[in-house]
Amino acid sequence: MYRFPIVSLILLFTIGCSNTESEPIKPKEKFSEELSLLQEYFQIPGLSVLIKKGDEIIYEDYSGMADIDLKIPVDSVTTIQMASLTKMFSGITIMQLVEEEKISLDEPINTYIDNQSLGDSIQIKHVLSHTSQGIPGKHFYYNNTRFMMLEDVIAKATGKDFKTNIYERIINPLKLMNTYLLKDSVQVVFEKRKVAQPYFLGGEPVEGYMERKAYPGFIDYGYSAAAGISSTVYDLSILSTALDNNILLTKTSRDKMFTPFGSGNPYGLGVFTQEFLNEQLVWGYGQYDCYSSLFLKVPKKDLTFIIAANNNLMSDPARLIAGDVTYSLFALSFLKNYVFKLSDVPLLEDQSTLPAIKERLTENNHELYRKKLLAQSLAATFMYRYAKEEGELSKQLLGQTFDLFEDYKEYGDLVLMRNLFMRKSMDAFRGKQEFKDFDIQFKALGQKVLKHDEDNPYANYYMANYFEIKQQQDSSLYHYRKIAEAKNFSPWWYTMEAQRWLKENQNNQ
């Protein structure tokens, strides 16, 4: 296993932030440099990357190892588990069935599932858009359990199982030679698949922190409508082009798939969709314990960015489940270099460059600076569990963000709230007093999110834990009850956490 020294990390940050005014920065070179920096920072063993402009591949790279021990490099046919990018395949199939008039998005999903556990008010479109929980169609709550039900919809509407539909409708027509639904290890051997080995970040604890190194992981076998596709970035680029050229769907169906479902929701029908700097971003991501992936389209620019890795650090730190791809440093590097032509803006800051940011701000780069500070602070907070200096960096990044961009009540969201919560939790766990930092911002964001959506399980969970740190049990009780008693929510980890806490503490109230 290899390790990445902290001294080298600091040097990489410095290099990443340096800029010579005499030579124009070439987007491709800057992007490649930043990807290398991020791959080192997150200790990603192997990385596959591809960018397409229309039908032309303008960037393609395979770096690092598919297998560290055997010294097998990643290449163009190394398949990686794409996890939830499977939802895009399922979304395309559902929209094809709508075109064929075999189903209607307005039908109750109960029509197609054997265990009719959901009310008839929950329609196929609600499950496909992750708006089936709470009041159907109102709020976005990402939910794998319900999305998996679309497997039965597809099977019953066609008389063929889910796998057969995915192969006959997408994989075979597009000749995606290295794309498959992964069932078990026997399949890998029988089909002679070249698979990137899985890795964790971490190992033995060192002075209260985890090691920052690649550590052998495991493959998630099995598939459903929600996850299970293995593929390559090249195959996924073929899929992207097929969508652009209306090969899989009509333009009307594709546009409907790419349109947000309801005001303020970050999801369409099988894919995320959002606006950033007047550009529509259509995207999906995958995250298993040991794999991660990102598929990002910028329709007006005719650009597609696809990246996959054999640990989960390409997705996990960015909290993509909340629906904002600009919290991904990988996505931001692509956007600033290829979409917005702002290669002169450094992707990452260190403690020495932070004071100079104010002088670098312009009307043109103002929003990008704010986004990259938020994204890097989120990443640093995540990496705090591996190195104590990351905790100090995340603190400084957040402080600088709030100083430079004071209207945090306007731009702040659930992800920023989580960032502050995780910082407080880590500080409290390590016995520090710094968990008092950013109290005002955290509570203000909690109030904002819960005013918009009082049942939001994540916001309630963060608030409940915050008050527990503050030893305000009555307030913790209130927020845990909101989670446990919310109507029309499928049980998930936050439900179990709330029920556990209530069982242990309610009798003491």
N, C-alpha and C positions, 0 to 999 in steps of 0.2 A: 504494500500500500504506500501511496505517496502522501506527503504532508506539505502544507503550504505555510512557510514561515511568515509571521506577522510583519517582520521587517520588510519582506518582499511585498507584502500587501500595501504597506504605507508607500513604498516606492512606486508601485503600480498606480495608486491613487494620484501621486504627484505627477507621474507621466501622463495619466489620463486627463489631468487638469491643465497641463502645460500647453502653450500655443505660441507659435512664432508668427508674428504679424507679416513677415516678409513673404511667406509662401501661402497661397490659398490652400485651404484644407479640402482634400478630396473625400467625398462622402463614403466611397467604398473602403478606402484605407482607414478612415476614422471608425467606421462601423466594425471593420474587422478587428481593429485594435481594442475597441470597447467590448466586443464579444469575448476576446481572449482574457481581458481583465475580469469580466463577470464569471467566465468559466473557472478561472483561478480562485476568485473570491468565494464562490459557492462550492468549490471543489467538485465540479461536475466531471466525472470520468470521461464521458463521451458525448459529443454534441453534433447534431445534424442540422444544417441551416440552408434555406433556399428562399430567394426572392424572385418573383416573376413580375415583369411588366408586360401586360397583355399575354401573348403566347410565348414571349421570350424570357428565358432564365437569365437574369442579370447578376445574380450572385448565388453561388452554391459552394458549400464548404462542409467538410467532415473532419472533425478534430477530436483527438483523444482516443480513449480505449473503449472498445466494446467488451473486452475482457482484460482486466489489469494483470491478473496472474499469468495468463497465457500470452500476454502482449499482443492481443488481436485488436487492430485499429478499427474504428468505425468507418464504414464506407457507404456507398450509395444504395447497397442492397441489405444493409444491416437493419433489421426490423426492430422497432421500438413500440412498446405498449402505449397506445394513445389514449387509453382510459375514456374520459367523457367526451372526446371528439366523436365517439360512437353516436352521441345524441344528434350530431349533424346528419349522419347517415340515416338515422331513424326519422328525423324531421323531413328529409328529402323523400323518403319512402311514404310517409304519411301524406305529404303534399301530392305525390303521384297518385295515391289512392283517391284523394279528393278530386283530382283532374279526371280520373276514370269513373267518378261518381259511385265508387264502392263504399265510401264513407262520407260523412259530413262533419266538419269541425264542430258544429253545434250540437251533435248528438251527445247524450249522456255517456260517459265512459262505462257506466254500469251495463250498457247494452252488450259490451264485449268481454267483460271480465267475469270469471266464475264466482269469485268471492265478492259479492256486491257490498263492499264495505263502505262505499262512498255514496253520498246522496245524489239524486238525479240532477241536482243543480250544477254538479261538477261535470263539465263537458270536456270533450277531447282537447279542444283548444286551450282549456285551462291547464291541463296536465302538460301539454306540449310547450306552454309558455311559462311554466313554473308559477302559475298564479292560482293553483287549485286549493291552497290552504287559506285558512281564515275565511274572509268573504270571497267567494270565487270570482276571479277576474280583477280583483282590486290591487293586491300587493304581490310583489315578487318575493317568493321564498324558494330558493333552489332546493329541490328535493328529488334525490335519486329513487327512493322507494316508489313514489307515484309514477315517475317517468318510466320505470320498468314495466308498468302496466300496458304501455303502448306496444309491447311485444305481443300481447294477446289481441290487441286491436288489429295489428297487422296480420297476424295468423288467421283470425276468424274472418276478416274481410276478404282474404284471398284464398283460404283453404290450403295454404302452404305455411310451413313454419318460418319463424323470423329469419333464421340463417339462410334458407333458400331464397327468400325475398331479397335480402341484402346482396347476395351473390348474383342473382338473376337480374336485378334492377340496377345495380351500381358497379360491383366489382368486376363481373364478367364483361359487360358491354364496354367498359372503359379500359379493359385489359390491365387492371391493376395487379400486376404479377406478384407484388410483395405486400399485398393487403389481405388480411384474413381475420376471421373471428377465432380467437384462441380458446380452445376447449381444455386441453391438457398437454402434458409433456410428451405423450405418445405422438400427438399431432405434429409437434415440432420436429421429431425425429423422422416420422413417416414422410412429411412434406419437405424435409431437408431445408428447414428455415434457418437463416442466419440471424440469431437473436442477440441483441445487446444484453449483457448480463446486468442484473439489478444491483444498485448500491444505495446505502444510507449515507448520510453525513453524520459522523460521530463515532464514538468508540468508548474507551475507558475514560472515566471522569479524571480531570486534572485540576486540582485546587478548586473544586466546586464547579468547574465548567467541563463541558464535553470536549473531546478532541475534535479538531477540525480536520477530518480526513475521510476518505472514502472507505466504507465498511460494507462487506458483502450483505446483500439483502435477499429478497425473494420475488418470484414472479406471481402475479395474481392471475390464476387460471379461471376460466368461466366467462360467459358473456351474457348480455341482456340488451334491451333497447337503450340502456343508460351507459353502458361501458363494455369493453371487451375487444375492440378493434386493435389489431397490431398493423403497423404500416411503416412507410418511409416518407420522408418529406417530398421526395420526387413523385411518388404515387399520389400524395395529397395535392400536389400542384396540378396534376392531371384532373383530379376532381374539381379543383377550383376553376380551371379553364372550362370544364364542361358546364359548370354553373353559369359562367360568364356568357357562354355561347348558346345557352338555352337547350342544351342536349339532354339534360336530366329533367328539367322543369321548364314550363313556359315562363316568359318574363313576368307575367302577372303573378304566378305562384311564387317565383323566386323573390320578387319584390315584397310580397306579403310575408314570406318567411323572414326577410331581412328588416321588416318594419317593427318597431317597438309595440308590444301588446299592451295598450293602455298608456295613459299619460304618466310619465315619470318612471316607467319600468325599463330596466336595462336589457330586456330579453324580447326576442321575437318569437318565432316558432322553430325551436331547435337550435338557435344560435343567439349569442349576445349581440346587441346593437346599441351604439351610443354616438353622440356628437362630441368632437373635440376640435377646437379651433376651426369651426365651420366645415369640418370633414366628417362624413359618416364612417364609423369604424364598425365593421361586421366581423365577429370573432367567436372563437370557441377555445376552450382549454381542456387539458387532461391532467389529472393528478392522481397517481397511485402512491403508495408508500415509497416506491423506489423508481418511479418514472414520472416524467412530466412533458407536456407538449403545449404548443400554442399555434393557432391558425388565425391569421388576421388579414382581412381584406380592406382596402381603401378604394371603394368603387369609383369615385370620381377621378382618381388618379390611375385607375386600372392597375393597382399594385396589390400583390399578395405576399405575405411574409409567413413562413412556416418554419418552426423550430421544435426540436425534440431532444430529450436528454435521458440518460439512464441513472439519474437520481431525481428526487422530486423538488429540488431547489430552484428549478426553472419556473415553477408555479407557486409553491407553497408560501414563500415569504411575501408575495404580492397580494395575497388574499383575494384571488380572482373570483372566488365564489360569490363575492358581494356585487360583482358586475361592473367594475371599472378597470379596463385594461391598462390605463395610464399609470397604475400603481406598479406595473411590471417594468423593471429597468431594461429588460430585453426589448419590450415593445417600444419604450421611449427611445432607445438607441436607433431602432428602425425608423420611427416616426421623425425624429429630429434630423436624421441624415438623409433619408430618402423621400420623405413626404413634405416636410417644412423647410428643408435646406438650411438648417441651423447647426451645421457641423461645428461651428466655432464655439458653441455652448458646450462646456465640459459635462459629461454625463454624471460624474461623481465629484464630490468635494471632500476635502479633509479638513482638519481643524485649522490648518494654516491658510487655507483659501477662503474659508467662510466669511471673514470680515470684508473681503473685497467684492462680494457678490453685489452689494448695493450699487457699486460703481459700474457693474457690467449690465445692469438692468436697462432694457429699452422697451419701447412700446411693442416692438416686434417679438421680443423673447420673454416678456414678463410672465405670461401664463406658463410657458414651458419651464422656466426656472422654478415656479411654485410647484408644479407637478413633479419635477425631478427631485426637489428637496423632500417632498412628502414621500415619494417612492424610496429614496435612499434612507430616510429616517425609518421607514417601515422595515426595510431590509436589515438595517443596523440593529433595530430592536429584536428582530428575529434571531440575528447572529449573536446577540448578547449572551445567549445560553452557551456559546462556544468560546467567547473571549470577553473579558471585562472591559477592554478598551472600546468595544462596540457599544456598550451601555453609555459611556461618556459621549461617544460620537453621536448616537441617536438623540441624546439629550440636547447637544449643541445644535444639531440639525433642526430639531423641533423648535428650540428657542429662536433660532435665526428665522425660521419660517414664520413664526408668530410676530416677530419684530418687523419683518419686511412686508408681510401680507397680513395686516391687522384684522381684516374682515373674516376671521375664521368661522364666525357663525353663518356666513354666507356660503363659503366653499367647503366647510367641514362636513363630514359624512360619517357613516357607520365604520368605514375602514380607519379613518383618523381616530375615531373614538376607540376602536380596538387597539390601535397603536399605543395610545396613551394608557389604556388599561393594561396591556402587556408590559409596558415599562413599569407601571406601578406594581404589578404582580411580581415581576422579577426583582425589583428593588426590595420589596417587602420580604420576599423569599430569602434574599441575601442579607437581611437584617439591617438594611440601610434606611436612612431617614428621607432619602430623596423622593420617596413615593408621594411626598407632599407636593412635588413639582407638578405643574399643569392641572391642579385641582379645578381651577376656574374654567379652563377650556373643556376639561372632561365633562364636568357637570352640565355646562351649557350645551355641549353636543348631545349628551344624553337626553336633555329636555327637548332639543330640536327633533331628534329622531323619533322619540316616543310621542311627541305631539302630532307628528305626521302619521305614526303607526304605533299605537299603544301596545299592540300585541307582539311587536317585533321581538322574537326570542333571543336574538343576539344582543340587542341593546339592553333588554331586561337582564340577561345573564351578566353582562359587563357591569351594570349598575349594582346588581345583587352582590357580586364579588367585591366591588369597590367598597360598598358599605360594610361588608364583612371585614375587610382590611381595616376599616375605620371603627370597627366594633360597634356598628349601629345595626343591631340585629332586627329591629322592627322594620327598618327600610329594606334590609335583605329579604325578610319574610315577604314583604309586599311584592317585590320583583320576582322572587321565585314562584309565588302563587300565580302571578300573571302568566308565567310559562306553563306551569302545571295545569292550570284551569282554562287555558285558551281553547276555544272551540275549533273543531275541524283542522287539527294539526296531527300529522302522523308522528308517532314517537321517534325521537332522534336523540343524539347524545345529550343535548341541552335539556330535553324532557327528563331523561334519567337522572341527570345531575340535580335538577330542581326537585324531583321526587325524593332523591336520596337526602338532600339537605333538609327538606321539610320533615321527613321521617325522623331525622336525627335531632332537629332543633325545635320543631313546632311545640312539643310538649313542655319545652322550657320557657315558652313565651308567657 
